[in-house]
Amino acid sequence: MAPQYVKPYVKTNKNDLRDAEAIAEAVTRPSMRFVPIKNIEQHDLPALHRVRARLMGARTALVNEMRGLLAAYGIVLPPGVNTLSSVKNSRRLKLKWSITTRNSRRWPSRLQRANAC
């Protein structure tokens, strides 16, 4: 039974006992309409949509994190999920990446020298 059909039968303030009385009263009425029971497919489809929405959110979060990490190295990309996949094979990105990784190899030795003092 849909809750909006039972609401007119609730007498005063809402609590479990009064809700149960209202349901019992509503069931006895001949004009009461009942909600059909959902089958398995009707339960599965919204669950599938929830999982897809969660995966899309996780993908967006990952792409944003990658854009932030690349921005720290001076590679600024426009927002969007598809821009990262279109840029990953660009020659400019490969050149900047090789320069950055070459410099990052020297970085730990510089850090060790600074901490040695």
Order of alpha helices (4+ residues) and beta strands (2+ residues): alpha-alpha-alpha-alpha-alpha
